[in-house]
């Protein structure tokens, strides 16, 4: 067995908070086509008995609430996969499909409904899956179904209230969402039942013409809970051997489907909990049980045995729910962050002469921020991996493969790594979507080619942020004459400011795509005119004789009414003029939302300032995607940024910020990244009240930055309504409802196609 340094994981993750200061690493995240044509990326590869047309795999983006309430794939889900198949990807994988209903109680909702897809239990499911497979095949791609043993300790503990049944796990483990709720040890009989269910589900998938099965064995879900000694501390029975459960599943699938049916396995090389939390693994109650995580050597040995049992293909990453940013890397993490992981596995397979049951090499799929064509091609050409997995990039632009093949990289709509729509949306009760692509998951409802309007209109759109931009592009596609007007020097609105920090490379890509798109329209489309550095006065709009005016003027920043507030700088002012931080040493950021924490990270990591963040709520970045929130807090702590929650700004004096802060031991730890914040509509019966022990503190500061929220900016819209200078006036985006990019893009697009 090859030996690996105990510090290897630390080395891989060491630059997680300063990669953006390295020009070469940041260049890997640019949407360039210096390596075009992408001959390696678009070469075929064999997996078991099938040949995939290229090296691109669509990642298993969870299809939560994308089926009928019974679990049968519906037309929306079919259209969603068909769109990506037509976009040119070689292999599509579904989101997780559980095989443990009735055993893992967190999967079911009252009324025996579920927000997960199903394949077991009814012939009605088969027709849905057959439709999925047929539509993907018709577009020239292959399709694998991802089967999961269940959620276990990372499942919704509401089953305890709704069904009076505890969640389950491999051993007695704390629930991820509510650590005070125990997840009970599964019996060997029920685990053997799950093994049998995997075999039946694979047989059903094969009958449904699905090309292969994909085992969901990473990220701390139930399959990994049973196959990782961090979670499996059983002393007796077959499954005290932590490898046995996964190997039994593969053998059962092989027995039910034969030797020619592909089996893929999703695994993490390590949970990386010890590397992430260090001494906290001894002091945090909900982490202490998990110290004995699977080592790199143990994982490789397990993978070797899985191949012997019948696995044909692996994709590999790091992390689990308790460090959720690792398996779900946000914009703040570096491009291609797990290429070294894939390379290690690939080299191990070569060194050990490991081949599949078909006698061919076992391909290793690289994952993790690889949606940049040059980086993906380089990784494949240099044999760091055999295939590249794209998840969020294919939600942002299903045509990513076709555009890359045609040398149209500049046309690819890039993912911004926000994870607000693809992940946080279903956490909050919705289904996966995309912040920058308004059609994702609505392909059946919103046609790819926007129909022409019966009457051409002359339209003015005031504001070229995401809402105004999307509205303009959609209205152009309708055949209208469109004038896009903005006071700034370029398009993008708030995106221009969000792209200022170096760690927001993904947002910079999105801004550059917006700029490229309007430049192309300005050059090629006589019906489009862009007016920058132009104020859209009533007179200007009246002189234009527009049929329709769309107001997308954005939001205004707010500030608390405290003494000395005028000496502070708004976050937007600082990002517009970075010279405001010149010769500054100590900064206090007022507001611990995403804007405040990102500004704090920029000030600390890029500018070397001593930074404190003040937030009146119990949690920093409440409501932000757990992965994005977790990584940013993790890096803020590494950069010694002081986080003060339950703290209120009192006044600002010369060189000082006076705050009132709650110093009670009941105040939540602001650096807690191992437990999520529950949605507002989910009561926590185990939550302890926060007691009030208030002290006044004086914080030194030669720079005070306000990031205390925003409000709608609809004054101009009201003026337009009162002036009656156009028969049709619309209000969209932050001007009406301040929110994330998701809401602005959706509002702009849907308004544009309705004009």
N, C-alpha and C positions, 0 to 999 in steps of 0.2 A: 504494500500500500504506500502510495506517495504521501509524504508529510508536508504539511503547509504551516507556515509561521502563524502563531497565535495573533500576530499583529497585522496579518494580511487584510482582514476586514477593515481595521482602523486605517490602513494605508489607502484602501479603495475609497473610503468615505471622508478622508482627511480634508479634501478641498471642497466639501459640500457647501461651504459658506463664503468662499473667495475665488471660485473658478472663474468668475466673470472679470476678475482683474488680470487674467491671463489671456492675451489677445488670440493665441492659437486655439485655446479651448472655446472661447466665445465665437471664433470663426466657424467652428464645427456646427453651430446652431444657426447659421445663416442659410437663407433659401437661395443658394447659388447653383450653377450648373457647370462648374469648371471641369468636372469629370465626364460630362456628356460626350458620347452616348453611353448609357448605363448597361453595358453588355452583360456584366455579371448579374446584376439585379434581374434582368429579364431573360436569363437562361433557365432552362427547365431543371427539375430535380425530381428524383424518384423517392417515394415513400411507400414501403411495402410493395403493393402490387399496382399502385397508381403513379402517374407522372404529373406533377404540378407544372403549370405552364411558366411560372416565374417564381422568384424567391420571396415574394411578398405575402404575408399572412395578416388577415384582419384579426385583431385581438378580440378576446371574449368580453366585450362591453356588456355588462349585465342587462338583460332584456326585462328589467323590472316593470311590471304593469304595462307590458306591451302585448299581452295576450288577453283572451277573454277571461272573465273572473274564474272560470273553471280550470284555466291553465292551457287551453288550446290555442296555438298560434293563430292570430287573426290576420286580416288583410293588411293592416298597418305594418305589422311585423314582417310580413312577406315582402311588401314594397320596400321596406327599410333595407333588407338584405339584398333584394334584387338590384337596388340602386348601386350598392357597393360592388356587386358582381359585375354590373355593366361598366363600372369605373375601372376595371382592369386588374383587380387583385387576384392572385392565383388561388389562395385558400381562404375561405371564410369560416370563422368559428362562431358558434352561438354563445350567448351568455349562459350562466350556470343554470342547469336543469336538475333539480333534486330528485333523488331516487329513494328518499327516506321519509316520505309523508307517513304520518302515523307513528313514527319513531322519534324524529326530531320535531318536537311540538312547536318550535318557533316558526316553522314553515307555513302553518295554517292560520287562517283568520276565522272569526266567528262566522257561522253559516257554512263551514267547510269550504270557504273560498281561499284564494291565494293570489299573491301578486307575482308568483314565479311561474314560468312555463312548466308544463308537465309532459311526460311521454308515457308514463306507466299508468295503468288502471282503466283505460277506456279506449275503444277503437276510434272514438271521435278525435282523440289527439293525433292519431296516425295521419288522418287526411290533411291536417294542418302542416305537419312536418313534411309530408310528401309534397305539398304545394311549395314549401320553402325550398326543398331540395331541387325540385323541377325548375323553379324560376332561376336559381343559382346556376344550375347546369346549362340552362338555355343561354345564359350569358357567358359561358365558357369557363366558369370557375368551379372549384370543388368546395364541399361543405362538410365540416365536422360538427357534431353536437357535443357540447361540454356537459359532462355528467358530474354531479357533485354528491358526496355522501351527506351533505347537509351543512348547517351553519354551526351547530354546537354552541360553544361559549360566545361566539360573535353574533348569535341570533337575537332576535327581539325578545326580551324577557316578559313581554306582555302576555305570553301564553300562561304565565302563572296566574294572571288575573282573569283572562278570558276563558281558559280551559281548566284552571286549577291544576296545571301540570308544570313541573319544573323543566327548564331547558336541560339539555344533556351535554356530555362531553366524554372524553376517553377516561378521565379520572375526575375526582371532585375538584373542579376548577371554578374560579370566580367568573361571573358574567362580565363581558367587556363593557357593556353600557351601564350596568348597575352592579359593581363588584360585590355589593352586599347580598346579591342573589346567587346562591350556589347552583352550579350546573352538575347534575347527578351523573354518576358513573354508569355508562351503558353496559348492559349485560352481554356476555359472549353470544347468547342466543340472538339478541337483536342485531349484533354486529354481523353475525353470519347471515341474517336476513338481508341486511344491506348489501353484503357481497352478492347474494343471489339476485337482488334487485338490479345491481349493476349489469349482471349477465343478461337478464331479461331486457333491460333498457337498450343494451347494445344490440341484441337480436332484433328488437323492435325497430331500432334505428336503421339497421341494415335492410330490413324489409321495407322500410319507408324510403329506400334508395339514398339515404344519407351515406356519405363516402367514408366516414370513420368516426371514432369516438375520441373524446378529449377529456382526460381525467383531471379534475380540479383539486390538485394536491398541494397548493401553496397558500400563503397569506394567513395561515392559522385557522382556516375553515376545518370542518370536522374530519375530513380525510387526513389533513396534516396533524390535527390534534391527536389522532390515533397513531400516526407514523412519525412522531417527533417526541423524544423523551422529555422535552420541556413541558409537554402537556400530558403525556402518557406515562403515568407512574404506577402502572398495574404490576402486581407481584405474582399473580397466578393466572393460569389459563394460556391459551394459544396467543392471545393478543397482548400478553406481557412482552412478547417479542415485537417491538415497535415496527419492524419491517413487514411483519406477517400480513397485516390487513391489506396493504397496498398490493403485495405480491399475490394474495388470494384473489383480489379483485381482477387483476390482469389475467390470471389463470382462468378464472370463471368466464371472462369475456372471450378469451381464446377458445375455450371449450364450446361456447355458444355460437361464435361467429366464424370459427375456422382460422386457418393460418394466413389467409389473404386479406384480412380486414384490418386497416390501419388503426393503431392505438397511439395516441399522443398523450403526453403527461406534462402537466404544468407544475413546476416545483421551484422552491427557493433554495439556493445553495446554503443559506443560513438565515435564521430569523434576525440575526444581527442585534439582538436585544442587549447582550452584554457590551457590544461595541457602542451601542447608542447610549445606554444609561449608566454604564460603569458601576460606581458604588451604590447608585439608587436601586440596583437589583437586590441589594441587601436591606434597604431601608423603606422602600415602598411596598406596602402590604400586598397590593394586587399584582406586583411583579415578582415577589420573592420566590414563588413556586416555580418560576419559569427559567431559572438560572441554568439548568442542565439542558440547554438547547442542543440540537443536532449539530455536530461539528462538520466542517467541510469534508473531512475524510469519511465520516459516517454517511453524509449525503451522497458522496460519490460511490461508496460501496453499495448503498441502497439503489442508486441509479443503475449500477452494473447488474444487480439482481433483478431489477425491473425489466431490463433488456432481455435477460435470460428467460423471464416469464412471458415476454412477448411485446414489450413496448418498442415502437418504431421511431419515435420522434419526441424530443423534449424542448420546452422553452424554460428558461431559468432566470431568476432574479434574486432579490434579497428582501427581507422584511416581512411584517405581518401587521395586523390591526393595531397593535400596541406601539408601533412606530410607522403609522399608516402612510407617511409621505414616501417611504422607501418603495413599496410596491405600486404607489400612485404618485410618481414624481411630478411636482408642480413646476410652474414657470421658474421658481427660484433655484431649481436644481440643474445640474449641467447636462448638456446634450450627450447622448450615448453613454449614460453613466454605468451601464452594466455590460459593456462590451468586454471588459476584463473578466467578468464572471463567465460569459459565454466562451471566451477563449480558453479559460482554465478547464472547463468541462470538455471542450473539443480536444484539447491537448491530452487530457486524461484518457479519453476514449481511444485516441490514436496510440498512446503509450501502452495501454492495456490490450490493444488489438480487439476492442469491443465492436462487434457487428451484430446486426439484428438477426432474427430467425431466418430472414431471407438471404443472409450472407452479405449484406451490403452495409456500408457505414451508417451510423445513426446520426441523422442531422441534428444540429443544435441551433435553435432559434434564439436570436438576440432580441431583447425587449428593452424598453425604457428610453423615451425621448429620441427616437430615430426617424422622426418625420422630416428630415432634411436630406434631400436626394443625394447630395455629394457625400455626406457622412455615411449614409446607408450603403452606397456603392463602395466607398473606401473600406468599410468594415467587411463587406463580402469579398471584395477583390483581394484584400490582405488576409483572408481566411481567418478572421476573428470569429466568424460565425458562418452558418450555412444558409440561413434564412433570416429575414428581418420582419418583426411584428409591428404593425401599425394599428393603434386603436383610435385615440382621439383625432389624429390627423385624417383618418377616413370619415370621421363624423364631421369634421370641419370641411373637408372636400372629398367626396366619394370618387372624384375623377383624378385624385392624386397619382395613381399609377399611369393612367392614360396620358396625363399631362407631362409626367416625368419622361415617359417613353418618347413622346413627341418633341421633347426639348422645350417645353413651355412651363418651366419651373416658376417663372415670374407670375404665371396665371394661377398658381396653386393658392387657394385661400388657406392661410396657415392657422394651426391651433395656437391659442394664446396661453395654454396651460392653466387656465383659471379654475377648471373643474367645477364651476358653479352649475352648469346645465347637465353635463354628462354624468356627474356623480351626485353633487349636492341636491340636485333637483329630485332624484328619487329618494334620497335620505329624508327630504322634507315632505314626501308623500306623492311626488309626481313620477315621471318616467324619464329615461335618458333623452337628452336633447343636445344642442350645441349652442354655445354663446354666440358664435360668429356665423353659423349657418342656420338660418331660420327654417329651413325645410327638413332638417334632421328629425326623423320620427314622424314627420307629417308628409312623407312622399306621396302617400295615397291621396291626401287632401289637397296638397299644393303641387300642381304640375311642374315638371322640370322646365318646360318651355312656357313662359308666361303668355297667355293669349293676348292678341292685339285688342286695343280698345275700339269700340265702334265709332267714337268721335275723338279726334285728336284735340288735346287741350294744350294751352300754354301755361306752364306750371312754374312757380317760384318756390324754392325750398330754402328757408332761412336757417342756416346752421349746418355745417358739414361734419358733425360728429357721426358716430355710428348710426344713429337714427336717421339723420338727414341724408347721409351717404347711401344707406340701404334704400331709402324711399326714392332717391334720385335714380339709382340704378334700376329699380323695379319699374318706375314710371317710364323710364327710357325704353325698357323692354316692351312696355305697353304701346309704344309708338308716339308718346307725347313729346312736345318740345319742353325741355327742362333747363331751368337756370338755377344753379346751386350757388348760394351766396354765403360768405363767411367773413368775419372780421379778422380772423387769424391769417398768418402767412401761408398756411397749408391746411389740408383737410385733416380730420381726425378728432377735433374737439378735445375732450378729456383724454383720449388715447395718446395724443401728443405728449401730454404731461406724464401719463402712466408709463410711457416708454423711456423716460429720462434716466431712471436708475439703470446701471449697467446690468444688473441681474434680471432685468425685464427684457431680455433679448427676444423672447417669443412675442411680446407685445410690439417691440420694434419691427419685427417681421410683418405683423399684421398692419401696422401703420404704413410700412413700405408698400405692401400689397394694395392698400387703399390709394396711396399716391400714384402707384403705377396704373391702377384701374381708371382713375379719373383722367390721368394724362393720356391714356389710350383712347378714352371716350372723347376727350377734347380734340384729339388729333384726327380721329376716324369718323366721328359721328356729328354731322352738322346740326343735329337737333339738340346738342348738349353744349351749354356754356357754363364755365366755372368762373365765378367772380370772387377772388380772394382779396384780403385787406380792404373789404368793401362793407360799409355800413348799410344795411337794408332799411333805409328810412321810409316813412310813409310816402314821401314824394317819389322816391326811387321806385317803389312798388306800384304806385298809382300811374307813373309814367310808363310802366311796363305793360299795363292793360292785361293782367293775368286772369285766366279763368279760375285758377286755384292757387292758393298760397298755403304752404305747409310750414308751421312754426316749430322748429326744432332747436330752440335757443339755449337749451341746457339748463343747468341748475345754478344756484348761488350758494356760496359757503355761508355757514352760520357761525356765530361766536357768542359765548356766554357773556351776559352783561355784568362784568366785574371790573373793578378799578384797575387801571393800567393796561386794559386790553389793547389799546391802540398802539402799544409798543411792540406787540407781537406781530409775526408774519403769518399770513395764511399759507397753508401747504401749497396751494396752487401758485401763489406768488413766488415761493421759494423754488418750486420746480420750473417756473418760467425764467427766473433769474438766479442762477446758482451762485452768482457773486455775493448774494446776501449772506452766505455762510463764510465769506472770506474772513480770515483772522479770528474765527470763532473757535471756542474750545469746549464749552459746556452747553449742551442743548437740552431743553425740556420740550417734549412733544405732548400737547394737550389733546387727548383723544386716542384711544387704543383700538380703533377699528382698523380695517385693512389699510386705509390710506395712512393713518398715523404710524402704524407698525412698519409699513414699507418705507416711509420717510425716515423713521428711526434707524432702520437697517441700513439705508443708504448713508446716513450721516455717520454711523459707526463703522461700517465695513469699507466704504469707499472714501470717506473723508477723515476718518480717525478721530471723530469727536467723542467726548464723554456724554452719553445720552441717557435720559430718563423719560419714560412714557407714563403719563398720568391718565387713568381711566376711571370714571365714576361707577361703572357697572362691575359686577363680580368677576366677569371674564373678559379677557382680551379677544377681540375679533369674533364676538358672539355672532353666530349665523353664517360664518365663512366656512367653506369646505374644510373638513377635519384635516385632510392631508396638507392643504396649503397653510392652514392655521398652525398645524403642528410643526411643520418645517420652519416656518418663519420664527415662531417662538423659540424653537431649538437653537436656531442660529443667533437670535437676539441674546440668549443666555450665553452662548459661546463668545459673543463679542462684548460681553459684560454690560449689556444694556439693562438698566434698572427698570423693572416693570412694577408699577404701583396701581393695583386695582382697588376698588372701593374707595377711591380718592377723588375729592372735589377741589377744583381750582377756586381759591378765595380771592386772590389779587396778584398783580404783577408789579413789583417794585424795581427800582434800578438795580439790575444784577441779581435779582432774587425772584423766585416764584413761591408764593405762600399757598400751601394746600392743607386741607383737612383730610386725614387718612384714617381709616379703620385699622387698628393694629390688633384686633381680636384674633385669637388662634383659629376661630371659625371661618375666617376669610379664606376663600379658595386659593390654593397655590397658583400664582399667575404663570408659573413655568411648567405646569402640568400638561404634558403632551401624550401621556399614556392612557388618558381617559377622555372620551368625547363630551361635548356639551349636548344635552338632550334637546330636541326641538321644543319650542314653546308650548305646543299643544299636548306634550307628553308629561303628565305629572310624575314626579319622583317621590314615592311614598317613603323612601329611605333618606331623603335629603334632610340635613340638619339645618335649622335656622341660623342665619348669620347674626351674631350678637354685635352690638355697637360699643366699641371702645375707641373713641375718637381722640386723635392728637393732631395738633398743628405742627407742620414741618416747614422749614425754609430750605428751598433748593436753589443752589447757585446756578445761574444761567446767564450767558451772554447772547443766547439765541433762544427765543420762544416761538414754537411753531404750532399753529392752530389747525387741528384736523378733527373738528367737533361736529361734522356732519354737513348736510346741504339741504336746501329746500327748493321747491319748484320755482322756475323763473317764467311765469306766464303773463307778466305785465305787457309784453309786446303783443302777445296773442289777444289779450283783452282790448288793446288799442286797435288791433286789426279788425276785431269784431265790431267795435264801435264806429270805425271809419267807413265800413261798407265799400272798400275799394276792390273787393273780389267777391264773386257770388258764392265761393266755397272756401272755407278756412279750416285748417286742421291743426291740432295740437298733439305732438308726439314726443316720445323720449323723456329725458329728465325734466324738460320744461313742464311736463304735466305730472309725471310720476317718477321721481328720482329713484334710480335702482342700479343694477349691474348692467354690463354690456349686453347680457342676454335679453333683458327687457327692451333696451333701446333698439337692438337689431330686429327683434321680432316686430316691434311697433312700426319701425320704418318700412320693413318689407311688406307687412300686411296692409299698411296704408297705401304704399306704392302700387300694389297689384289691384287695389280697389278703385284707383283713380280712373 
